[in-house]
Amino acid sequence: MQLKPKVALAQDFLLQLSKLPAAVHSKVMKWAIQFQADPRSPGINYENINGARDANLKSVRLDRDWRGIVFKPEAGDVYVLLYVAHHDDAYRWAENRKLSINPVTGAMQLVTFEQVVEPVAPSASSDETRAADIQAGAATPGGGEVTPLYGNLTDTELMSLGVPQELIPNVRGVRTEEGLDAIQPLLPTEAYEGLFLVAAGDTVGQVLQSRETRVDQTIDTSDFATALTTAESQSRFVVVDDDDAMLAIMNAPLAQWRVFLHPTQKKLAVGDRSGPVRVLGGAGTGKTVLAMHRAKWLAENRTAEDQKVLFTTFTKNLALDIEENLRTLCSAETMGRIEVRNLDAWVSAFIRGRKFEHRIVYDRKQDAPLQAWLSALTMKDTSLDLPDSFYEQELEQVILAQGITTLDQYRTARRTGRGVLLSRAKRDAVWPVFEEYRGQLASRKLKEVDDAYREVAEIIATEGRAGLPYVSIIADETQDFGPQALRLLRAMVAPGQNDLFFVGDGHQRIYSRNRAAMSRCGIDIRGRSRKLYLNYRTTDEIRRQAVALLEGCEIDDLDDGHDETRRYKSLSHGPAPQVKQVAGIEEAATDAVAFIRDWRSSQGDGALSFCVVGHSEKSRDTLARQLQAAGLACVTISAQSNHTDAREVIHLATMHRAKGLEFDCVIVVTPSSYLGAVEESEAKRKLLYVALTRAKRGALLLQTG
């Protein structure tokens, strides 16, 4: 019996598919389903491509004007849908491409040639002498010498990092980081990342240790079926086994993000862990996608029918978006073992289940909690001469953050960073304000959210976890969880294998008023801490502009350490963001309309997504009215809906609501005060960082006033 051939989809194929006109898209979908069912069918007319570097790349006719490019080997049972485009564009794309297998890693790689390059065969002699030959240096126009960046690496080491054998000469010519960026479009992602990290100071061994890469095996460079099983191959090719899988992947928006994982991400997403894991990464590094794949793996491999993986995050609309994305990634059976809920909603449901009468306070400026706070301030000891702001900050940063409930606890509490020293006598004099505030809330049947977290954790500690089905908890946007939230998550799942998995970024802390050190919340991540460096979403020009906003801001690593952006890089390039000063909101709206129309006309792409971000709901709504008056259709992102299915509209959002989303182009409108002195505007700068990094291709920052 002849085995059914393997059919795989390349990342480039899915990317092209998403850009096709609707009528062509439907034809490609129909053809791809037939192709998946039987790629050997006589009805598929494979045509050779004149001048192609790879004789295994064939053209297939989709209709009179459109062609697909397929890898069809002379021997073997692997067929790969590589590309789809208009007739001439498809042929041009194929002429300078070759699908090959890396002889060291065994990964399947689509090599792009910009010039004729003869493959370099690895050999002991070339490996031993290459460094010596290149260390002689290269003359520069100024008469000096620039040492090649990778002159001390052998051919085998370069290929182990992911460099295709055919592109070793290109890499040998790289002498600066800019030179590496220049050939980045030719390189597989893992090769670019590996070369970048080596240039930054890592060893080849350290890079390989962070992946699943094996370099200790004999590779058959004609065995494409085995090559497809490597983590590197799966970062750019996905095997489809049936029609349903084909349709799910081809219909899913953002398919590349959800299907393909970089080898470093893949290693973190699968396999057992001995305890809590923390993964840091800047905006666009794929943290949420990694977390979703981790939830999927745990649900499919380590979760019984009566158990659950809890996927939680801070905001409601981000939780809704994650659940929708997980449904395209997971089967119904797998989704039955995953619960997605933001933590506040989970706590509220827990409290209702216990028939508690208290409502949770999320905003102290609302009428009832504000009255409670004002009543509490009447208990101030006026002899201390402390402003009202001191008491509010002390409540947030000391009392609630540390879960202090008694005067004795307050007398010995750590107050690092508070600025004002308090003797024991002064603490005794300050305490009545906080005691009165909690009493005032209780009389109104209200409770601060941090107190609710603390009390639920105490109930679980007292009664046990018998009623909780969780074997694992995945937490996204961890930087926005305060100490009591982390202590609650620790209490909700038993310590042990695969218990807690956190992803986050201190640069994007826009909700939590208190930094939370995991180690002080009972969460030990020693030896299980990792970082992602590559931004897959935002162009490097936008990334640099966003990072520059945070210069001078102290960024923590969520565990009492410091984080940095030195190795944070983007894979794509585009125009630098525009930064303009405007007189007011009306001028900002005029510039936003012009920006949108310029992008639409220059790109010729009606499917571009746009978001206009205001600093407040009032500014957002004013901008929406101005844009609608200019004839642009608009939708507003709310806590209930991100309107991800809306097409050819302008999305409107506040900076907080834009968190976790992405658009082709983003226009941010903000008062000039957001770029004031760092010590006064750190929180606002982080909001700007978050807003700008929602953009994939273009960005405009408008400062009013």
C-alpha positions in Angstrom: 0.0 0.0 0.0 1.4 3.4 -1.0 1.6 5.9 1.8 -0.1 9.2 1.4 2.4 12.0 0.6 3.1 14.8 3.1 1.8 18.2 2.1 3.2 21.2 3.9 2.4 25.0 3.7 5.2 27.5 3.8 5.0 30.7 5.8 5.4 32.7 2.6 2.5 30.9 1.0 0.2 31.9 3.8 1.4 35.4 3.8 0.8 35.8 0.1 -2.6 34.1 0.4 -3.7 36.8 2.9 -3.0 39.5 0.3 -4.9 38.0 -2.6 -8.1 39.6 -3.9 -11.2 37.8 -2.6 -12.1 36.1 -5.9 -8.5 34.7 -6.3 -8.4 33.7 -2.7 -11.4 31.5 -3.2 -9.9 29.8 -6.2 -6.6 29.1 -4.4 -8.5 27.7 -1.4 -10.4 25.3 -3.6 -7.3 24.2 -5.5 -5.3 23.8 -2.3 -7.9 21.4 -0.8 -7.8 19.3 -4.0 -4.0 19.4 -3.9 -3.8 18.3 -0.3 -6.1 15.3 -1.0 -3.8 14.0 -3.8 -0.7 16.0 -4.9 0.0 13.2 -7.4 -3.2 13.7 -9.3 -2.9 13.7 -13.1 -5.1 16.8 -13.0 -2.3 18.8 -11.5 -0.1 20.0 -14.3 3.4 20.6 -12.9 5.4 22.8 -15.2 9.2 23.4 -15.1 10.5 26.9 -14.5 13.0 28.1 -17.0 16.2 29.4 -15.3 15.2 28.2 -11.8 18.1 27.4 -9.4 16.1 24.5 -8.0 14.7 22.0 -10.5 12.3 20.7 -7.9 10.4 24.0 -7.9 7.4 23.7 -10.2 4.7 26.0 -11.4 1.0 25.0 -11.2 -1.8 26.9 -13.0 -4.5 28.2 -10.8 -6.3 30.2 -13.6 -5.2 32.2 -16.6 -3.3 34.8 -14.6 -2.3 33.2 -11.3 0.3 30.6 -10.5 1.3 28.6 -7.5 4.9 27.5 -6.8 5.3 24.0 -5.5 8.2 22.0 -4.3 7.9 18.6 -6.0 11.0 16.4 -5.5 12.2 13.9 -8.0 12.1 11.3 -5.3 10.2 11.2 -1.9 6.8 12.0 -0.8 7.0 15.6 0.4 5.1 18.4 -1.5 5.3 22.0 -0.3 3.1 24.9 -1.3 5.7 27.7 -1.3 4.2 30.7 -3.0 1.2 32.1 -4.9 1.2 35.2 -7.1 0.4 36.7 -10.5 2.0 34.7 -13.3 5.1 36.8 -13.9 5.7 37.6 -10.2 5.4 33.9 -9.3 8.1 33.0 -11.9 10.4 35.8 -10.8 10.1 34.7 -7.1 10.9 31.0 -8.0 13.9 31.7 -10.2 16.1 32.7 -7.3 14.9 30.3 -4.6 16.1 26.9 -3.6 14.7 24.5 -1.0 17.5 22.6 0.6 18.4 20.8 3.9 21.0 22.2 6.2 23.7 19.5 6.4 24.4 20.2 10.1 21.0 21.0 11.7 18.9 18.9 9.3 16.5 21.8 8.9 14.6 22.5 5.7 15.5 26.0 4.4 14.2 28.1 1.6 17.4 29.9 0.3 17.1 33.2 -1.4 19.9 34.2 -3.8 20.6 37.8 -4.7 23.8 36.9 -6.7 25.4 33.8 -8.0 27.0 32.0 -5.1 28.7 28.6 -5.3 27.9 26.3 -2.4 30.8 25.9 0.0 31.4 22.3 1.0 32.3 22.0 4.7 35.6 20.3 5.3 38.1 19.9 8.0 40.7 22.0 6.1 38.3 24.9 5.3 37.1 24.9 8.9 40.6 25.0 10.3 42.1 27.6 8.0 39.1 29.9 7.4 39.6 32.0 10.5 43.3 32.5 9.8 42.6 33.5 6.3 40.0 36.1 7.2 41.8 37.5 10.3 44.1 39.2 7.8 41.3 41.7 7.5 39.9 43.7 4.7 41.1 47.1 3.5 38.6 49.9 3.9 38.5 53.1 1.8 40.1 54.9 4.7 43.1 52.6 4.7 42.2 50.8 7.9 41.1 47.2 8.4 37.8 45.9 9.6 37.8 42.3 11.0 34.9 40.1 9.8 32.4 39.6 12.5 32.4 35.8 12.1 36.0 35.3 11.2 36.6 33.0 14.2 33.7 30.7 13.4 34.0 27.5 11.2 31.7 26.7 8.4 30.2 24.0 10.6 29.5 26.4 13.4 27.9 28.9 11.0 25.6 26.1 9.7 24.8 25.0 13.2 23.5 28.5 13.9 21.2 28.0 10.9 23.1 29.6 8.1 22.3 27.8 4.8 25.4 26.2 3.3 24.8 28.2 0.1 25.0 31.5 2.0 28.2 31.0 4.0 30.1 33.4 1.6 27.6 36.1 2.2 28.0 35.7 6.0 31.8 35.6 5.6 31.6 39.1 4.1 29.8 40.7 7.1 31.9 43.1 9.1 29.4 45.2 11.0 26.0 44.9 12.5 24.6 47.0 9.7 26.1 44.5 7.3 24.3 41.7 9.0 21.1 43.6 8.8 21.7 44.1 5.1 21.7 40.3 4.4 18.9 39.6 7.0 16.2 39.1 4.3 18.3 36.3 2.8 18.7 34.4 6.1 16.3 32.0 8.0 15.2 33.6 11.2 17.2 31.3 13.4 20.4 32.1 11.5 19.9 35.9 11.8 19.1 35.5 15.5 22.1 33.3 16.1 24.5 35.5 14.2 23.2 38.6 16.0 23.6 37.0 19.5 27.1 35.8 18.6 28.0 39.3 17.5 26.6 40.6 20.9 28.8 38.3 22.8 27.1 34.9 23.1 29.0 31.7 22.2 27.6 29.3 19.6 27.1 26.7 22.4 24.9 29.2 24.3 22.8 29.9 21.3 22.2 26.2 20.5 21.4 25.5 24.2 18.5 27.9 24.0 17.0 25.9 21.1 16.1 22.3 20.3 18.9 22.2 17.7 21.0 19.0 17.5 24.3 19.0 15.7 25.5 15.6 16.7 23.8 13.5 14.0 24.4 12.4 10.4 22.1 14.3 8.1 20.5 12.9 4.9 20.2 16.0 2.8 17.7 14.3 0.5 15.3 13.3 3.3 12.7 16.1 3.3 10.2 14.2 5.4 12.6 13.9 8.3 13.7 17.5 7.8 10.1 18.7 8.3 10.2 17.3 11.9 12.9 19.7 13.1 11.9 22.7 15.2 13.7 25.0 12.7 11.6 23.6 9.8 8.4 23.9 11.8 9.1 27.6 12.3 8.4 28.2 8.6 6.5 25.1 7.3 3.4 23.4 8.7 2.3 19.9 7.6 -1.4 19.6 6.9 -2.9 16.1 7.3 -6.5 16.6 6.1 -8.9 19.0 4.6 -10.1 20.4 7.9 -6.5 21.3 9.0 -5.9 22.9 5.6 -9.0 25.0 5.9 -8.4 26.0 9.5 -4.9 27.3 8.8 -5.7 29.0 5.5 -8.8 30.8 6.8 -7.2 31.9 10.1 -6.2 35.5 10.3 -2.6 36.1 11.5 -1.8 32.5 10.5 1.9 33.0 10.5 1.8 34.1 14.2 -0.2 31.2 15.5 1.1 28.3 13.5 4.8 29.0 13.3 7.1 29.1 16.3 10.8 30.0 16.3 13.0 27.2 17.6 13.6 29.1 20.9 9.9 29.6 21.3 9.2 25.9 20.4 11.6 24.7 23.1 9.8 26.8 25.7 6.3 25.8 24.5 6.7 22.0 24.8 8.1 19.6 27.4 8.0 19.4 31.1 9.3 22.0 33.5 10.3 21.3 37.1 8.6 24.5 38.4 7.5 28.1 37.6 8.9 29.5 34.3 9.3 33.2 33.5 9.7 34.4 29.9 10.6 38.1 29.2 10.5 39.8 25.8 9.9 43.2 24.3 6.8 44.1 22.4 6.2 42.0 19.3 8.5 39.1 20.4 5.6 36.6 20.3 5.2 36.1 24.1 1.4 35.7 23.9 1.7 33.3 20.9 4.3 31.3 22.9 1.9 31.2 25.9 -0.9 29.9 23.7 1.2 27.1 22.3 2.3 26.3 25.9 -1.4 26.1 27.0 -2.2 23.8 24.0 0.7 21.5 24.7 -0.2 21.2 28.4 -3.9 20.6 27.6 -3.0 17.9 25.1 -0.3 16.1 27.0 -0.5 16.8 30.7 -4.2 17.5 31.5 -6.8 14.8 32.3 -10.5 15.1 31.3 -11.5 16.5 34.7 -8.6 19.0 34.8 -7.9 22.4 33.3 -5.2 24.7 32.2 -6.0 28.2 33.2 -4.9 30.9 30.8 -5.2 34.3 32.6 -4.3 37.9 31.9 -5.0 41.3 33.3 -7.6 42.8 30.9 -11.0 41.4 29.8 -10.7 42.3 26.1 -7.2 40.7 25.9 -8.6 37.5 27.4 -11.4 37.5 24.8 -8.9 38.0 22.0 -6.7 35.1 23.4 -9.7 32.8 23.6 -10.7 33.5 20.1 -7.1 32.8 18.8 -6.8 29.6 20.9 -10.0 28.3 19.2 -8.3 28.6 15.8 -5.2 26.8 17.2 -6.8 24.0 19.2 -9.4 21.3 18.6 -12.7 21.4 20.5 -11.4 18.6 22.7 -8.3 20.6 23.6 -10.3 23.8 24.2 -12.4 21.8 26.7 -9.3 21.5 28.9 -8.4 25.2 28.7 -10.1 28.0 30.6 -9.4 31.5 29.5 -10.4 34.3 32.0 -8.9 37.5 33.2 -8.0 37.4 36.9 -10.5 40.0 38.0 -13.4 38.0 36.4 -12.1 34.8 38.0 -12.0 36.4 41.5 -15.4 37.9 41.1 -16.9 34.5 40.1 -15.2 32.9 43.1 -16.7 35.5 45.4 -20.1 35.1 43.9 -19.8 31.4 44.2 -19.3 31.8 48.0 -22.2 34.2 48.1 -20.1 37.0 49.5 -21.9 40.3 49.4 -19.0 42.6 48.7 -18.3 44.2 45.4 -14.7 44.8 44.3 -13.3 48.3 43.9 -11.3 48.7 40.7 -11.4 52.5 40.6 -11.1 54.5 43.8 -12.3 57.6 42.0 -15.8 56.2 41.7 -18.4 57.7 44.0 -18.8 55.2 46.8 -15.1 54.3 47.3 -14.2 58.0 46.9 -16.5 58.9 49.7 -15.0 56.1 51.8 -11.5 57.4 51.2 -12.5 61.0 51.9 -14.0 59.9 55.2 -10.9 58.0 56.1 -8.7 61.1 55.5 -10.5 62.9 58.3 -8.6 60.5 60.6 -5.3 62.1 59.6 -3.0 63.3 62.4 -2.5 66.9 61.3 0.7 67.2 63.4 2.5 64.9 60.9 2.0 67.4 58.0 1.7 64.7 55.4 -0.2 65.4 52.2 -3.2 63.4 51.0 -1.1 61.9 48.2 1.2 60.4 50.7 -1.6 58.4 52.3 -2.9 57.1 48.9 0.6 56.0 47.8 1.2 54.4 51.2 -2.1 52.5 50.9 -1.2 51.2 47.4 2.5 50.6 47.7 2.7 49.3 51.3 -0.6 48.4 52.9 -2.4 46.7 49.9 0.8 45.5 48.1 2.1 43.7 51.2 -1.3 42.5 52.4 -1.0 44.3 55.7 -4.1 44.0 57.9 -2.9 44.9 61.4 -0.9 47.7 63.1 1.7 45.2 64.3 2.3 44.2 60.7 2.6 47.8 59.6 5.1 48.6 62.3 7.6 46.2 60.8 6.6 46.6 57.1 9.3 47.3 54.4 8.9 50.7 52.9 11.8 50.8 50.5 11.6 53.6 47.9 8.8 55.5 49.7 11.0 58.5 50.4 9.4 59.5 53.7 10.9 57.8 56.8 8.4 56.8 59.5 9.3 56.0 63.0 7.2 53.6 65.0 5.3 56.4 66.6 4.5 58.0 63.2 3.4 54.7 61.8 1.0 54.4 64.8 -0.3 57.8 63.9 -0.8 57.1 60.2 -2.4 53.6 60.6 -6.0 54.9 61.6 -6.5 56.3 58.1 -6.1 52.8 56.5 -8.1 51.1 59.2 -11.0 53.6 58.8 -10.9 53.3 55.0 -11.4 49.5 55.2 -14.2 50.1 57.7 -15.9 52.6 55.4 -15.6 50.2 52.5 -17.0 47.3 54.5 -20.0 49.5 55.6 -20.7 50.0 51.9 -20.1 46.3 51.1 -17.1 47.1 49.1 -13.5 45.7 49.0 -10.3 46.8 47.4 -9.2 44.4 44.6 -5.9 43.6 46.3 -7.7 42.8 49.5 -10.0 40.5 47.5 -7.0 38.7 46.0 -5.4 38.3 49.4 -8.6 37.0 51.0 -9.3 34.5 48.2 -5.8 33.2 48.5 -6.2 32.8 52.2 -9.5 30.8 51.7 -7.7 28.5 49.2 -4.8 28.0 51.7 -7.2 27.2 54.5 -9.7 25.0 52.6 -7.3 23.5 50.0 -7.6 23.3 46.2 -10.2 20.5 46.1 -12.7 22.6 44.2 -10.1 23.9 41.7 -9.4 21.9 38.6 -6.1 23.5 37.6 -3.0 21.5 36.9 -1.2 24.5 35.2 -1.7 28.2 35.0 -0.4 30.4 32.1 -0.2 34.1 32.9 0.1 36.7 30.1 1.1 40.3 30.6 2.6 39.4 34.0 4.1 42.8 34.5 0.5 44.1 35.2 -0.1 41.8 38.1 0.7 43.2 41.6 2.1 41.2 44.5 -1.3 40.0 45.8 -2.3 38.8 42.3 0.9 36.7 42.0 0.3 35.3 45.5 -3.2 34.3 44.5 -1.9 32.5 41.3 0.6 30.7 43.4 -2.1 29.5 45.8 -4.4 28.3 42.9 -2.2 25.5 41.7 -0.1 23.0 43.6 3.6 23.6 43.4 5.5 21.2 41.1 6.0 20.2 37.5 4.5 22.5 34.9 2.6 24.5 37.6 3.1 28.2 36.5 4.2 29.8 33.3 4.6 33.6 33.1 5.3 35.8 30.1 5.7 39.6 30.5 7.7 42.8 29.8 8.5 45.4 32.4 8.6 48.0 29.6 4.9 47.6 29.1 3.7 47.9 32.7 0.7 50.2 32.4 -1.8 48.9 34.9 -0.1 47.6 38.1 0.9 50.4 40.5 3.3 48.1 42.3 6.2 46.2 41.0 6.0 42.6 42.2 9.0 40.4 42.8 8.1 36.8 42.1 10.5 35.5 44.7 8.7 37.5 47.4 5.4 36.1 46.3 6.4 32.4 46.8 7.3 31.9 43.1 10.9 30.5 42.6 12.0 30.9 38.9 15.7 30.3 39.5 17.1 28.3 36.5 13.8 28.6 34.6 14.1 32.2 33.3 14.3 32.9 29.6 14.2 35.9 27.3 13.0 36.5 23.7 14.9 39.0 21.6 13.4 39.1 18.1 10.4 41.4 17.3 8.3 39.8 14.6 5.7 42.5 14.5 7.1 46.0 14.4 9.7 47.4 12.0 13.1 48.2 13.5 12.5 51.9 12.8 9.3 51.9 14.9 11.0 49.7 17.5 13.9 52.1 17.9 11.5 55.1 18.2 9.5 53.3 20.9 12.5 52.2 22.9 14.0 55.7 22.7 10.9 56.9 24.7 12.0 54.8 27.6 15.5 56.1 27.8 16.2 57.0 31.5 13.4 54.8 32.8 14.3 52.0 35.1 12.9 48.7 33.9 12.6 45.7 36.2 12.7 42.0 35.2 9.6 41.1 37.4 11.8 39.6 40.1 13.8 42.4 41.7 16.3 42.6 38.9 16.8 44.9 35.9 15.8 44.4 32.3 17.4 45.9 29.2 16.8 46.3 25.4 20.3 46.0 24.1 19.6 42.8 22.2 16.1 43.6 21.3 15.8 43.6 17.4 13.2 43.7 14.7 13.2 41.5 11.6 11.4 43.9 9.3 12.2 47.4 8.1 10.1 50.4 6.9 9.7 54.1 7.1 10.7 55.8 10.3 7.7 57.0 12.4 6.7 60.6 11.9 6.7 62.7 15.1 4.8 66.0 14.8 3.7 68.9 17.1 0.2 70.0 16.4 -1.9 72.8 17.8 -4.8 70.7 19.0 -7.1 67.8 18.5 -8.6 69.1 15.2 -5.3 69.5 13.6 -4.3 66.1 14.9 -7.4 64.6 13.2 -6.5 66.3 9.9 -3.0 64.9 10.0 -4.4 61.4 10.9 -6.8 61.5 7.9 -3.9 62.5 5.6 -1.7 59.8 7.0 -4.3 57.1 6.5 -5.1 58.2 2.9 -1.4 58.4 2.0 -0.8 54.9 3.2 -3.9 53.6 1.4 -3.0 55.2 -1.9 0.7 54.4 -1.8 0.3 50.8 -0.9 -2.7 50.2 -3.1 -4.0 47.9 -0.3 -7.5 48.4 0.9 -7.0 45.7 3.5 -4.5 47.7 5.6 -5.6 48.0 9.2 -5.4 51.3 11.1 -5.8 52.3 14.7 -6.0 55.9 16.1 -5.0 55.9 19.7 -6.0 58.7 22.1 -4.7 59.2 25.7 -8.3 59.3 27.1 -11.8 58.2 26.2 -12.7 61.8 25.6 -9.9 62.4 23.1 -10.6 59.1 21.5 -14.2 59.9 20.9 -13.4 63.4 19.6 -11.0 61.9 17.1 -13.6 59.4 16.0 -16.1 62.2 15.3 -13.5 64.1 13.3 -12.5 61.1 11.2 -16.2 60.2 10.6 -16.8 63.7 9.4 -13.9 63.3 6.9 -15.7 60.2 5.5 -13.8 57.4 7.2 -15.7 54.5 8.7 -14.8 54.0 12.4 -15.3 51.5 15.2 -14.3 51.9 18.8 -12.5 49.2 20.7 -14.1 48.5 24.1 -13.7 46.1 27.0 -16.3 43.9 25.3 -15.0 43.8 21.7 -11.8 44.4 19.8 -13.8 44.4 16.5 -11.1 42.1 15.0 -13.5 41.0 12.2 -14.2 44.6 11.1 -12.7 45.4 7.6 -11.8 48.7 5.9 -12.5 50.7 9.0 -10.5 52.8 11.3 -10.2 51.4 14.8 -10.3 53.9 17.7 -8.8 53.1 21.1 -7.3 54.5 24.3 -3.7 53.5 25.0 -4.8 51.0 27.6 -7.4 49.3 25.3 -4.9 49.0 22.5 -2.7 46.8 24.6 -2.2 43.3 23.2 -3.5 44.3 19.7 -1.7 45.0 16.4 -2.4 46.9 13.3 -0.6 47.8 10.1 -0.5 51.4 11.0 -1.0 53.3 14.2 -1.6 57.0 14.9 -1.0 58.1 18.5 -2.4 61.4 19.7 -1.2 62.6 23.0 -0.5 65.8 25.0 3.1 67.0 25.0 3.3 66.3 28.8 3.7 62.6 27.9 7.2 63.4 26.9 8.1 65.5 29.9 10.9 64.8 32.3 11.5 61.1 32.8 11.0 61.1 36.6 7.6 62.8 36.1 6.4 60.9 33.0 7.7 57.4 33.3 4.2 55.8 33.4 3.1 57.9 30.5 6.2 57.0 28.4 5.4 53.3 29.0 1.9 54.0 27.6 3.4 55.6 24.5 5.8 52.6 24.1 2.8 50.2 24.2 0.8 52.3 21.8 3.6 52.7 19.2 4.5 49.1 19.3 1.0 48.1 18.2 2.1 49.2 14.7 3.5 46.7 12.2 4.4 48.9 9.2 3.8 52.6 9.8 3.4 55.0 12.8 2.6 58.6 13.4 3.0 60.3 16.8 1.1 63.6 17.2 1.7 65.8 20.2 -1.0 68.3 21.0 -0.7 71.5 22.9 
